[in-house]
Amino acid sequence: FCQMLLKGHNWSTRQSFHQLVQKKPSLLSLPSAVWNPTARGMFIQTQDTPNPNSLKFIPGREVLESRTMEFSTPAAAFCSPLARQLFRIEGVKSVFFGPDFITITKESEDLDWNLLKPDIYAAIMDFFASGLPVVTDEAPRTDTAASEEDDEVVLMIKELLDTRIR
């Protein structure tokens, strides 16, 4: 950036660097490596639904081939890395996948979609950029074995289940 700013500058004018920096170039004149609004290469459209607490996100690519899936709780999303990511967003109540769309239902009318949408957009874009499958063959965990995903409280609960209840 500094090289771009200094390039072509006439040093004989004895202009200070501070004065030079104040002549800020437009973001549009920066090279794409510095500022690239389409870096993720995905345009997600939204569509209202009859339910004001639900919003349809259309990523412009296939979500599920020819079926639908609904995840009403984070636990139900065991087989979908995308649904698990979406449930990590505070305020997401349920996730529904269609062939070419994702419908998110928020927890209450008090939550503003304008606050939720940026996180949802980011989760969807990051997921599709990762190349992971939307749905896996993973089975739900029914054991109480420790997992890398477990925090300290969950580990303590699992230990209590194993030692005191079983």
CORQUI-V321610 format. One record per backbone hydrogen bond with DSSP energy under -0.5 kcal/mol. CO is the residue of the C=O (numbers start at 1). NH is the residue of the N-H. If there is no record, write none. Layout:
# CORQUI-V321610
((CO NH) (CO NH))
This chain:
# CORQUI-V321610
((1 5) (2 6) (3 7) (6 9) (9 11) (10 13) (11 14) (16 20) (17 21) (18 22) (20 23) (22 24) (26 29) (27 30) (31 34) (31 35) (36 39) (38 41) (42 44) (43 45) (45 58) (47 56) (50 52) (51 54) (53 106) (54 49) (55 104) (56 47) (56 58) (57 59) (57 102) (58 45) (64 63) (69 97) (70 72) (71 95) (73 77) (74 77) (75 78) (76 79) (77 80) (79 136) (80 84) (81 85) (82 86) (83 87) (84 88) (85 88) (86 89) (88 90) (89 92) (91 93) (91 107) (94 105) (95 71) (96 103) (97 69) (98 64) (99 63) (101 98) (102 57) (102 104) (103 96) (104 55) (105 93) (105 94) (108 111) (112 115) (112 116) (113 117) (116 119) (116 120) (117 121) (118 122) (119 123) (120 124) (121 125) (122 126) (123 127) (124 128) (125 129) (126 130) (127 130) (127 131) (127 132) (134 82) (147 150) (151 155) (152 156) (153 157) (154 158) (155 159) (156 160) (157 161) (158 162) (159 163) (160 164) (160 165) (161 165) (161 166))
